[in-house]
Amino acid sequence: MQISAIAQIYWQKVKDNERTYASVANSKKEEVKSLALEEVNSGKLTEAEYQNLLGEEFTAL
């Protein structure tokens, strides 16, 4: 999946608590979720942080 620049900006704002995942445009949510999953898989984000930021339980792929 190609991640757009706007999805990267949304993700940074979610991480910075400037925006909620719920407020991300529906057309960009899957991209933002993919970025979050990448950060969990690389160890930059914990599963608990993922759950807190996205408001849903982490499920490994």
N, C-alpha and C positions, 0 to 999 in steps of 0.2 A: 504494500500500500504506500502510495506517495503521500507524504505528510506536507501539508501546505504551511506557508509562513504564518498565516492567520491562526492555524491550529497551534503552532508553536507559541505564538503570543498568548493565546487563550490559556495554554498550559502554564506558562510562566506566571500569568496573573492568578490562576487558581493556586499555584504553589505559594505565591506571595500573599495569599488571602485577600486579594483585591477584587476577586470575582469568585462566584461559586460554580461548581460543575453544572448545577441545575440551570444556571443562567447562560451557559455556553450555547451558541446556536446549534440547533438539532443537526444541521448538516455537517457540523465539525466535531460532534461528540465522540464518534468512533475514532477519529484521528487523535483527539486529546486522550482518550482512554488508552490508545495504543502507546502514546508517549509515556503515560503513567506506568503501564505494564513494563515497558522497556527499562524504566528507572528502577522498578522493583527487581527485575531480573538482573540488573547490573549492580545492585546493592546500594544505589544512591537514595532509595526510598524504601522504608519498611512497609510491610503489609498493613500495619496499623495506620501509618501515615496515608497510604493509598485509600484505605477505608474512610478515614477522616476527611480527606480531600474530595473523594468522589461520592461519598455517601452510600457506598455499596460494598459488599463483602468482596475481598480479593479472592479470585479463583485462578490458580495457575493454569497456563495453557498446556 
